[in-house]
Amino acid sequence: MCRAVRRARKSLGRRGEVLIILGIGKTVWGLGYIVDPPSARGLEMLTEIAPLSSWAWLWIGAGIVTGCSAFLPTGRDKWGFVAAQAPPTVWAVAYAVGFVSGVYSRGIFPFIFYVTHHVALIVWASKVREETPPAPTARPGAARGAG
């Protein structure tokens, strides 16, 4: 089992690991909105369009795209990071609108949370470069033979 996990981690790389974690988290968060929708306080901008159980599919869809993008090569995985940005950005905007409009005076706090904890962290993770092992160097005298 450990060998299989090490092999999977090596093939995914650091960016892939982040995308898997984000994908699982977003999918589970979306499922929570379907199974037991929380209070929509502060999200009136969204609930005027559709109920939170419908908005859950934004989280679930983004989670699936994000998680699946983990298996793409670096550079082609960008859509996973874009998908990961969508739900927290929508939520942040909704809370900001709730705060600015006076509908939800506490809205500034979840806005800052989503912008820093989700959006900024995902932007940072998308900039992480994969580690490449150093190129093997020939030992002096190795090309000449042993003697």
N, C-alpha and C positions, 0 to 999 in steps of 0.2 A: 504494500500500500504506500509506504513512504517513498519508494522509488518512483511509483506512478505519479504521486503528487509532485515530486521534484521535477520529473520530466514535463508534466503539465505546466508547472510554474515557469520552467525555462522556456517552453515554447510560447507561452503567453507573453512573457516579459512583464516589466513593471506597469506599462500602460494597459496591457490586457488584464492584469490583476485588478487595477483600479476600475476598469470598465465592467468587469464581472461583479465586483462589490457594488458599484453604483447601480448596475442593472437589476441585481437581486433586490436591493433596497427600494428602488423606485417601484418595482413590480409589487412588492409586498405592501408598500405604502398605499398604492392604488387599490389593492385588494381590500385593505382596511376601510377605504371609503365606500366600498360596495357592501361588505359584510356588516359594518356598523358605522354608518356615516356620522361624523362628529357634528358639533354645532357649526353652522355656516357663518357665525358672527365674524364680520370683517371681510367676508368673501361675497358680499351682496352683488358686487360687479359681475361675478361669475354665475351666481345662482339666479340672476335675472335672465340669463341666457339658457341655463340648464341646471338640473339638480346636481349636487356633489357626486352622487353615484354615477352620473354620466361623465363628469370631469375626471372621475377615477380612471377612465380609459386613457386619458392623456398620460397619466403616470404609468399605467400598465404598458401601453404601447411604447412609450419612451424607454421604459425599463427593458423591454424585449429587444428593441433596436440597440440600446446601449450594451446589453449583455452579449448579443450576437456579434457586435463590432469588436469585441475582445479577441476574436479569432482571426481578424483581418491583420495584414501586415501594417507596421507603423507607417503612417502617412495616409493609408487608406481607411484608418480607423476614425478619422475626424468626424464622420457622421454620428458615431457613438457619443462623442463629446457634445456635438450639437444637440442630439436628442436628449442627453442628460441635462442640458441647460433649459429645455423648454418648460417642463412643469414648474421648477422653482422660480423661474423668471415670471411666469404667468401668476403664480401665487404672490410673489413679491409685489408685482404691479397692482394686483387686486387689494392687497393690504395697504399699499401706499395710497391708492385712490380712496379707500375707506377712511384712512387717517386724514387726508387732505380735505375730503368732503365733510368731515365731522361725523360720519356714520359710525366710525369705530376709532375712538380716541386712542386706544391701545395699539392700533395698527402699525405705528412706527416701529415697535419692538419686533413683531414677526417679520416686518419688511427688512429690517437690519439683519435679523437672523438668516433669512433666506438669501439675501445678497452676499453676506460674508461666509456663512457656513456652506451654502450650496454653490451659488453662482461663482464667487471668487475662487473657491477651492477647485471647482471643475475647470475653470480657466487655467489655473495653475497646473493642475494635473495634465491638461492637454498640451502643455509646453514641456513636460518632462521628456527627456530623450532617453532612449533605450541605452543601457550599458552594452558596449561592445567589448568583448574580451580583447586584450592586447594581442597584436599579431605575434605569432611565435618567432622568436629570433634564433638564428643558427648559432650554435656554440662555436667559438673559435676552433678551427682545426677539424670540425665535424665533417666538412666536405672533402677533406683530403684523405680520410680513411684513418684506420687505427694504427698504422705503423709502418 
